[in-house]
């Protein structure tokens, strides 16, 4: 270092870790502040349905375990759709799907957790809606909650 030079103040960077299975059906995103699980609709529901299928309950139970491990008191459950069909239909379907996941989480969690449930329809796509692969990623439910302050 050059004589007389000073180092800048230290900064804590927000580190993001993203783990996605090979098919992109399930995704976990960790930052310094939050944990977000994103599940493609096909993992949870039948086509154009908000009824959870048999595989969904076990997957949602795993997310509930993580919510307990993080001792989260606030949980967001957001539903999203692709851009096929009418925007109004997507808004309603995404909200129904978010509600279905919320209802299952409530069964798996102790009381005391506050939920924010929303359906965003085709807003906020994470992939290109011009391909089936992209639309599949956009049809999803995200569950997010704060990381535990005491986790190292």
PyMOL commands that set and color helices and strands:
alter all, ss='L'
color gray80, all
select helices_A, chain A and resi 41-44+54-69+87-108+132-138
alter helices_A, ss='H'
color red, helices_A
select strands_A, chain A and resi 17-20+26-30+34-40+74-80+114-119+140-146
alter strands_A, ss='S'
color yellow, strands_A
deselect
rebuild
show_as cartoon
